[in-house]
């Protein structure tokens, strides 16, 4: 059941993750399996990997639920705080919850956007990562210029936590 790329083993260089991550990996191996982790039972290692994958699935499902709750609370705070003309609220922890407004561009017509990019001499961009589009749109908004063709821009309102005045 080897992967379709198994034939490339030995033909491509082996990927090496960054050293800070590998330091953590090696420290975990050492703490869990001692000086000779290669002596560990393969079946036991596979079962442990399976168990960790299940644990991760459970935690990711919990994170998904937390994300929904955070979005609901954020929207509730935005509605109430805007209705009361309140920009921020100081918590007893010293942190602040404040309103944040940010442009949110969406491509509605890809061909029109590609035409705009070509017209602006940016046709060399074969793909346009979202962050790049966001940067272009933010700059245009600050200059009071219209959005690129094929792009609609919306204002996203959210409640954000600022730790001791910082985002």
MIDOSE-1310 file (N, C-alpha, C; in nm, 2 decimals, decimal comma, always signed):
residues 167
xxxx	+0,08/-0,12/+0,00/+0,00/+0,00/+0,00/+0,09/+0,13/+0,00; +0,20/+0,12/-0,07/+0,29/+0,24/-0,08/+0,22/+0,35/-0,16; +0,26/+0,47/-0,13/+0,20/+0,58/-0,20/+0,25/+0,58/-0,35; +0,17/+0,66/-0,43/+0,21/+0,66/-0,57/+0,35/+0,73/-0,59
xxxx	+0,40/+0,80/-0,49/+0,53/+0,86/-0,51/+0,64/+0,78/-0,44; +0,61/+0,66/-0,40/+0,72/+0,58/-0,33/+0,83/+0,55/-0,43; +0,81/+0,55/-0,56/+0,91/+0,52/-0,65/+1,01/+0,64/-0,66; +0,98/+0,75/-0,61/+1,07/+0,87/-0,61/+1,17/+0,86/-0,49
xxxx	+1,15/+0,76/-0,40/+1,25/+0,75/-0,29/+1,39/+0,72/-0,34; +1,48/+0,81/-0,30/+1,62/+0,79/-0,34/+1,65/+0,88/-0,47; +1,54/+0,93/-0,53/+1,56/+1,01/-0,65/+1,54/+1,16/-0,62; +1,47/+1,19/-0,51/+1,46/+1,33/-0,47/+1,52/+1,34/-0,33
xxxx	+1,57/+1,46/-0,30/+1,63/+1,47/-0,16/+1,52/+1,46/-0,06; +1,56/+1,41/+0,06/+1,46/+1,39/+0,17/+1,43/+1,53/+0,23; +1,30/+1,55/+0,25/+1,26/+1,68/+0,31/+1,30/+1,68/+0,46; +1,35/+1,79/+0,50/+1,40/+1,81/+0,64/+1,32/+1,93/+0,70
xxxx	+1,23/+1,91/+0,80/+1,16/+2,02/+0,86/+1,26/+2,12/+0,93; +1,21/+2,24/+0,96/+1,30/+2,33/+1,02/+1,35/+2,28/+1,16; +1,47/+2,32/+1,20/+1,54/+2,27/+1,31/+1,46/+2,29/+1,44; +1,39/+2,40/+1,46/+1,32/+2,42/+1,59/+1,21/+2,32/+1,60
xxxx	+1,15/+2,28/+1,49/+1,04/+2,18/+1,50/+1,11/+2,04/+1,53; +1,21/+2,01/+1,46/+1,28/+1,88/+1,48/+1,34/+1,87/+1,62; +1,38/+1,98/+1,68/+1,42/+1,98/+1,82/+1,31/+1,93/+1,91; +1,19/+1,98/+1,88/+1,07/+1,94/+1,96/+1,04/+1,79/+1,94
xxxx	+1,05/+1,75/+1,81/+1,02/+1,61/+1,77/+1,12/+1,52/+1,84; +1,24/+1,55/+1,84/+1,35/+1,47/+1,90/+1,33/+1,46/+2,05; +1,30/+1,58/+2,11/+1,28/+1,58/+2,26/+1,16/+1,49/+2,30; +1,05/+1,49/+2,22/+0,94/+1,41/+2,25/+0,97/+1,26/+2,23
xxxx	+1,04/+1,23/+2,13/+1,09/+1,09/+2,11/+1,17/+1,04/+2,23; +1,26/+1,13/+2,27/+1,35/+1,10/+2,38/+1,27/+1,07/+2,51; +1,17/+1,17/+2,54/+1,10/+1,16/+2,66/+1,00/+1,04/+2,66; +0,95/+1,00/+2,54/+0,85/+0,89/+2,54/+0,91/+0,76/+2,52
xxxx	+1,03/+0,75/+2,45/+1,08/+0,62/+2,41/+1,23/+0,60/+2,44; +1,29/+0,70/+2,51/+1,42/+0,68/+2,57/+1,53/+0,70/+2,46; +1,65/+0,64/+2,49/+1,77/+0,65/+2,41/+1,76/+0,58/+2,28; +1,68/+0,47/+2,28/+1,68/+0,39/+2,16/+1,54/+0,37/+2,10
xxxx	+1,48/+0,48/+2,05/+1,34/+0,47/+2,00/+1,32/+0,38/+1,89; +1,43/+0,35/+1,82/+1,42/+0,25/+1,70/+1,39/+0,11/+1,75; +1,41/+0,08/+1,88/+1,38/-0,05/+1,94/+1,23/-0,06/+1,98; +1,15/+0,04/+1,96/+1,01/+0,04/+1,99/+0,94/-0,06/+1,90
xxxx	+0,83/-0,12/+1,95/+0,75/-0,21/+1,88/+0,67/-0,14/+1,77; +0,68/-0,18/+1,64/+0,62/-0,11/+1,53/+0,46/-0,11/+1,55; +0,41/-0,22/+1,59/+0,26/-0,23/+1,61/+0,22/-0,13/+1,72; +0,29/-0,13/+1,82/+0,26/-0,03/+1,93/+0,27/+0,11/+1,89
xxxx	+0,37/+0,14/+1,81/+0,39/+0,28/+1,75/+0,27/+0,31/+1,66; +0,23/+0,22/+1,58/+0,12/+0,24/+1,48/-0,01/+0,26/+1,56; -0,03/+0,18/+1,66/-0,15/+0,20/+1,75/-0,15/+0,33/+1,82; -0,03/+0,38/+1,86/-0,02/+0,51/+1,93/-0,05/+0,62/+1,83
xxxx	+0,00/+0,61/+1,71/-0,03/+0,71/+1,61/-0,18/+0,72/+1,58; -0,24/+0,60/+1,57/-0,38/+0,60/+1,54/-0,46/+0,67/+1,66; -0,42/+0,63/+1,78/-0,49/+0,70/+1,90/-0,47/+0,85/+1,90; -0,35/+0,89/+1,87/-0,32/+1,04/+1,86/-0,41/+1,11/+1,75
xxxx	-0,42/+1,04/+1,64/-0,50/+1,09/+1,53/-0,65/+1,11/+1,58; -0,70/+1,01/+1,65/-0,84/+1,02/+1,70/-0,85/+1,13/+1,80; -0,75/+1,14/+1,89/-0,75/+1,25/+1,99/-0,75/+1,39/+1,92; -0,67/+1,40/+1,81/-0,66/+1,52/+1,74/-0,79/+1,55/+1,67
xxxx	-0,86/+1,45/+1,62/-0,99/+1,47/+1,55/-1,09/+1,53/+1,65; -1,09/+1,47/+1,78/-1,18/+1,52/+1,88/-1,15/+1,67/+1,92; -1,02/+1,70/+1,93/-0,98/+1,84/+1,97/-1,02/+1,93/+1,85; -1,00/+1,89/+1,73/-1,03/+1,98/+1,61/-1,18/+2,00/+1,61
xxxx	-1,26/+1,90/+1,64/-1,41/+1,92/+1,65/-1,45/+2,02/+1,76; -1,38/+2,01/+1,87/-1,40/+2,11/+1,98/-1,36/+2,25/+1,94; -1,25/+2,26/+1,87/-1,20/+2,39/+1,82/-1,31/+2,45/+1,72; -1,36/+2,36/+1,64/-1,46/+2,41/+1,54/-1,59/+2,46/+1,62
xxxx	-1,63/+2,40/+1,73/-1,74/+2,45/+1,81/-1,70/+2,58/+1,88; -1,58/+2,59/+1,92/-1,53/+2,71/+1,99/-1,53/+2,83/+1,89; -1,49/+2,80/+1,76/-1,49/+2,90/+1,66/-1,63/+2,95/+1,63; -1,73/+2,86/+1,63/-1,87/+2,90/+1,61/-1,91/+2,99/+1,73
xxxx	-1,88/+2,95/+1,85/-1,92/+3,03/+1,97/-1,86/+3,17/+1,97; -1,73/+3,17/+1,93/-1,65/+3,30/+1,92/-1,72/+3,39/+1,82; -1,75/+3,34/+1,70/-1,82/+3,42/+1,60/-1,95/+3,47/+1,65; -2,03/+3,38/+1,71/-2,16/+3,43/+1,76/-2,15/+3,54/+1,87
xxxx	-2,05/+3,52/+1,96/-2,03/+3,63/+2,06/-1,98/+3,75/+2,00; -1,89/+3,74/+1,90/-1,84/+3,86/+1,83/-1,95/+3,94/+1,77; -2,04/+3,87/+1,70/-2,15/+3,93/+1,63/-2,25/+4,00/+1,73; -2,27/+3,93/+1,84/-2,36/+3,99/+1,94/-2,30/+4,11/+2,00
xxxx	-2,17/+4,11/+2,03/-2,10/+4,23/+2,08/-2,10/+4,34/+1,98; -2,08/+4,31/+1,85/-2,08/+4,42/+1,75/-2,22/+4,48/+1,75; -2,32/+4,40/+1,74/-2,46/+4,46/+1,74/-2,49/+4,55/+1,86; -2,46/+4,50/+1,98/-2,49/+4,57/+2,10/-2,40/+4,70/+2,11
xxxx	-2,27/+4,68/+2,09/-2,18/+4,79/+2,11/-2,21/+4,90/+2,00; -2,24/+4,86/+1,88/-2,27/+4,96/+1,78/-2,40/+5,04/+1,81; -2,50/+4,96/+1,86/-2,63/+5,02/+1,90/-2,61/+5,12/+2,01; -2,51/+5,09/+2,10/-2,49/+5,18/+2,22/-2,37/+5,28/+2,19
xxxx	-2,33/+5,29/+2,06/-2,21/+5,38/+2,03/-2,09/+5,36/+2,12; -2,06/+5,23/+2,15/-1,95/+5,20/+2,24/-1,84/+5,13/+2,15; -1,72/+5,18/+2,16/-1,61/+5,13/+2,08/-1,53/+5,02/+2,14; -1,53/+5,03/+2,28/-1,45/+4,93/+2,35/-1,50/+4,91/+2,49
xxxx	-1,46/+4,80/+2,55/-1,50/+4,77/+2,69/-1,37/+4,71/+2,76; -1,34/+4,77/+2,87/-1,23/+4,72/+2,95/-1,27/+4,61/+3,04; -1,19/+4,50/+3,04/-1,22/+4,38/+3,12/-1,14/+4,40/+3,25; -1,19/+4,33/+3,36/-1,12/+4,33/+3,49/-0,98/+4,27/+3,47
xxxx	-0,96/+4,19/+3,37/-0,82/+4,13/+3,35/-0,72/+4,24/+3,30; -0,77/+4,35/+3,26/-0,69/+4,46/+3,21/-0,69/+4,46/+3,06; -0,74/+4,35/+3,00/-0,76/+4,34/+2,85/-0,88/+4,43/+2,81; -0,88/+4,45/+2,68/-0,99/+4,53/+2,62/-1,06/+4,45/+2,51
xxxx	-1,19/+4,46/+2,50/-1,26/+4,41/+2,38/-1,31/+4,53/+2,30; -1,27/+4,54/+2,18/-1,30/+4,65/+2,10/-1,36/+4,61/+1,96; -1,42/+4,70/+1,90/-1,47/+4,68/+1,76/-1,36/+4,70/+1,66; -1,36/+4,61/+1,56/-1,26/+4,62/+1,46/-1,34/+4,61/+1,33
xxxx	-1,30/+4,70/+1,24/-1,36/+4,70/+1,10/-1,25/+4,67/+1,00; -1,27/+4,58/+0,91/-1,17/+4,56/+0,81/-1,23/+4,52/+0,68; -1,17/+4,57/+0,57/-1,22/+4,54/+0,44/-1,21/+4,39/+0,41; -1,31/+4,34/+0,34/-1,31/+4,20/+0,30/-1,34/+4,18/+0,16
xxxx	-1,24/+4,18/+0,07/-1,26/+4,16/-0,07/-1,30/+4,02/-0,12; -1,39/+4,01/-0,21/-1,42/+3,88/-0,27/-1,42/+3,89/-0,42; -1,36/+3,79/-0,49/-1,36/+3,79/-0,63/-1,50/+3,74/-0,68; -1,57/+3,83/-0,76/-1,70/+3,79/-0,81/-1,69/+3,75/-0,96
xxxx	-1,59/+3,80/-1,03/-1,57/+3,78/-1,17/-1,42/+3,76/-1,20; -1,37/+3,64/-1,20/-1,23/+3,61/-1,22/-1,17/+3,67/-1,35; -1,25/+3,66/-1,46/-1,20/+3,71/-1,59/-1,18/+3,86/-1,58; -1,28/+3,93/-1,52/-1,27/+4,07/-1,51/-1,15/+4,11/-1,43
xxxx	-1,12/+4,04/-1,32/-1,01/+4,07/-1,24/-0,88/+4,05/-1,31; -0,87/+3,94/-1,39/-0,75/+3,91/-1,47/-0,73/+4,02/-1,57; -0,84/+4,07/-1,63/-0,82/+4,18/-1,72/-0,77/+4,31/-1,65; -0,82/+4,33/-1,53/-0,77/+4,45/-1,45/-0,62/+4,44/-1,42
xxxx	-0,58/+4,31/-1,38/-0,44/+4,29/-1,35/-0,36/+4,31/-1,48; -0,40/+4,27/-1,59/-0,33/+4,29/-1,72/-0,32/+4,44/-1,75; -0,43/+4,51/-1,73/-0,43/+4,65/-1,76/-0,33/+4,73/-1,67; -0,32/+4,68/-1,54/-0,23/+4,74/-1,44/-0,09/+4,69/-1,45
xxxx	-0,06/+4,61/-1,55/+0,07/+4,56/-1,58/+0,11/+4,46/-1,46; +0,01/+4,39/-1,41/+0,03/+4,29/-1,31/+0,00/+4,15/-1,36; -0,01/+4,14/-1,50/-0,05/+4,01/-1,56/+0,05/+3,90/-1,53; +0,17/+3,93/-1,48/+0,26/+3,82/-1,45/+0,22/+3,74/-1,33
xxxx	+0,12/+3,79/-1,26/+0,07/+3,71/-1,15/-0,03/+3,60/-1,20; +0,02/+3,48/-1,20/-0,06/+3,37/-1,25/-0,17/+3,33/-1,16; -0,14/+3,35/-1,03/-0,24/+3,33/-0,92/-0,24/+3,46/-0,84; -0,34/+3,48/-0,77/-0,35/+3,60/-0,68/-0,39/+3,55/-0,54
xxxx	-0,29/+3,53/-0,46/-0,32/+3,49/-0,32/-0,41/+3,59/-0,25; -0,50/+3,54/-0,16/-0,60/+3,63/-0,10/-0,53/+3,75/-0,03; -0,42/+3,72/+0,04/-0,35/+3,83/+0,11/-0,30/+3,94/+0,02; -0,26/+3,90/-0,10/-0,22/+4,00/-0,20/-0,34/+4,08/-0,25
xxxx	-0,45/+4,01/-0,28/-0,57/+4,09/-0,32/-0,61/+4,18/-0,21; -0,61/+4,13/-0,08/-0,64/+4,21/+0,03/-0,56/+4,34/+0,04; -0,43/+4,32/+0,02/-0,33/+4,43/+0,02/-0,36/+4,53/-0,09; -0,39/+4,48/-0,21/-0,42/+4,57/-0,32/-0,55/+4,65/-0,29
xxxx	-0,65/+4,58/-0,24/-0,78/+4,65/-0,21/-0,76/+4,75/-0,09; -0,69/+4,71/+0,01/-0,67/+4,80/+0,12/-0,60/+4,93/+0,07; -0,50/+4,92/-0,01/-0,43/+5,03/-0,06/-0,53/+5,12/-0,15; -0,61/+5,06/-0,23/-0,70/+5,13/-0,32/-0,80/+5,21/-0,23
xxxx	-0,85/+5,14/-0,13/-0,95/+5,20/-0,04/-0,89/+5,32/+0,03; -0,77/+5,31/+0,08/-0,70/+5,42/+0,15/-0,68/+5,54/+0,06; -0,66/+5,51/-0,07/-0,64/+5,62/-0,17/-0,77/+5,67/-0,23; -0,88/+5,61/-0,19/-1,01/+5,65/-0,24/-1,04/+5,61/-0,38
xxxx	-0,97/+5,51/-0,42/-0,99/+5,46/-0,56/-1,08/+5,34/-0,56; -1,14/+5,31/-0,68/-1,24/+5,20/-0,69/-1,17/+5,07/-0,68; -1,24/+4,96/-0,65/-1,19/+4,83/-0,64/-1,16/+4,78/-0,78; -1,07/+4,68/-0,78/-1,04/+4,62/-0,91/-1,16/+4,56/-0,98
xxxx	-1,17/+4,56/-1,11/-1,28/+4,50/-1,18/-1,30/+4,35/-1,13; -1,42/+4,31/-1,11/-1,45/+4,18/-1,07/-1,44/+4,15/-0,93; -1,41/+4,26/-0,85/-1,39/+4,24/-0,70/-1,50/+4,32/-0,63; -1,57/+4,26/-0,54/-1,66/+4,33/-0,45/-1,59/+4,34/-0,31
xxxx	-1,61/+4,45/-0,25/-1,54/+4,46/-0,12/-1,65/+4,49/-0,01; -1,64/+4,42/+0,10/-1,74/+4,43/+0,21/-1,66/+4,48/+0,33; -1,74/+4,54/+0,43/-1,68/+4,57/+0,55/-1,71/+4,47/+0,66; -1,61/+4,41/+0,71/-1,63/+4,30/+0,81/-1,61/+4,36/+0,95
xxxx	-1,72/+4,35/+1,03/-1,71/+4,40/+1,17/-1,69/+4,28/+1,26; -1,61/+4,31/+1,36/-1,59/+4,20/+1,46/-1,55/+4,26/+1,59; -1,56/+4,18/+1,70/-1,51/+4,22/+1,83/-1,38/+4,15/+1,85; -1,28/+4,22/+1,89/-1,15/+4,16/+1,90/-1,10/+4,19/+2,04
xxxx	-1,02/+4,10/+2,09/-0,96/+4,11/+2,22/-0,82/+4,18/+2,21; -0,80/+4,28/+2,28/-0,67/+4,35/+2,28/-0,60/+4,33/+2,41; -0,49/+4,26/+2,41/-0,42/+4,23/+2,54/-0,34/+4,35/+2,58; -0,38/+4,41/+2,69/-0,31/+4,53/+2,74/-0,29/+4,63/+2,63
xxx	-0,40/+4,65/+2,55/-0,39/+4,75/+2,45/-0,34/+4,71/+2,32; -0,29/+4,59/+2,30/-0,23/+4,54/+2,18/-0,32/+4,43/+2,12; -0,32/+4,42/+1,99/-0,39/+4,32/+1,92/-0,33/+4,18/+1,93
